[in-house]
């Protein structure tokens, strides 16, 4: 079918967006309270990031061009 591609390759990263389907909310909240826990002498293990959806690889969208170049030249923004 297709060739295997290294997802971590910089060229691939600039063309596609990879979503691993995990929910990192609990880990983000844990990181926000990490300094507080260290200061208070509490050791809380990092919570897991559960799988909530399938892995998605989708092409990055090109930004929409706003306005016409002639108009932009007239106002001096180009």
C-alpha positions as CSV (number, residue, x, y, z in Angstrom):
1,X,0.0,0.0,0.0
2,X,2.1,3.0,1.2
3,X,5.6,3.4,2.5
4,X,6.3,3.8,6.2
5,X,7.2,7.3,7.2
6,X,8.9,8.5,10.4
7,X,6.3,10.6,12.2
8,X,9.1,12.6,14.1
9,X,10.7,13.8,10.8
10,X,10.6,17.6,10.6
11,X,9.3,17.6,7.1
12,X,6.4,15.3,8.0
13,X,5.7,17.5,11.1
14,X,5.4,20.6,8.9
15,X,2.9,18.9,6.6
16,X,0.6,16.9,8.9
17,X,-0.8,17.1,12.4
18,X,-0.7,14.0,14.5
19,X,-3.2,13.5,17.3
20,X,-2.4,10.5,19.5
21,X,-5.9,10.4,21.0
22,X,-5.0,10.8,24.6
23,X,-6.4,13.1,27.3
24,X,-3.6,15.0,29.0
25,X,-5.8,17.2,31.2
26,X,-5.0,15.4,34.5
27,X,-1.3,15.5,33.7
28,X,-1.4,19.3,33.0
29,X,-3.2,19.9,36.3
30,X,-0.6,17.7,38.1
31,X,2.2,19.8,36.5
32,X,0.6,23.0,37.7
33,X,0.5,21.8,41.3
34,X,4.0,20.1,41.1
35,X,5.9,23.0,42.8
36,X,3.4,23.2,45.6
37,X,3.7,19.5,46.2
38,X,7.5,19.7,46.3
39,X,7.4,22.6,48.7
40,X,5.0,20.7,51.0
41,X,7.0,17.6,50.8
42,X,4.3,15.5,49.1
43,X,5.2,13.0,46.4
44,X,2.3,12.5,44.0
45,X,2.8,10.2,41.0
46,X,2.0,11.5,37.6
47,X,-1.5,10.4,36.5
48,X,-2.0,8.4,33.4
49,X,-3.2,9.9,30.1
50,X,-6.1,7.6,29.1
51,X,-6.8,6.8,25.4
52,X,-10.1,8.6,24.5
53,X,-10.1,8.4,20.7
54,X,-8.3,6.8,17.8
55,X,-5.0,8.2,16.4
56,X,-5.6,10.8,13.7
57,X,-3.2,12.1,11.1
58,X,-4.5,15.0,9.2
59,X,-3.0,17.5,6.8
60,X,-2.4,21.0,8.1
61,X,-4.6,23.6,6.7
62,X,-3.0,26.5,4.8
63,X,-3.9,29.9,6.3
64,X,-6.5,31.8,4.4
65,X,-5.3,34.8,2.5
66,X,-7.1,37.9,3.7
67,X,-7.7,40.8,1.4
68,X,-6.4,41.5,-2.1
69,X,-2.8,42.3,-2.7
70,X,-3.7,45.4,-4.7
71,X,-5.6,46.8,-1.7
72,X,-2.8,45.8,0.6
73,X,-0.3,47.6,-1.6
74,X,-2.5,50.7,-1.6
75,X,-2.6,50.9,2.2
76,X,1.1,50.1,2.4
77,X,1.0,46.8,4.4
78,X,2.9,44.8,1.7
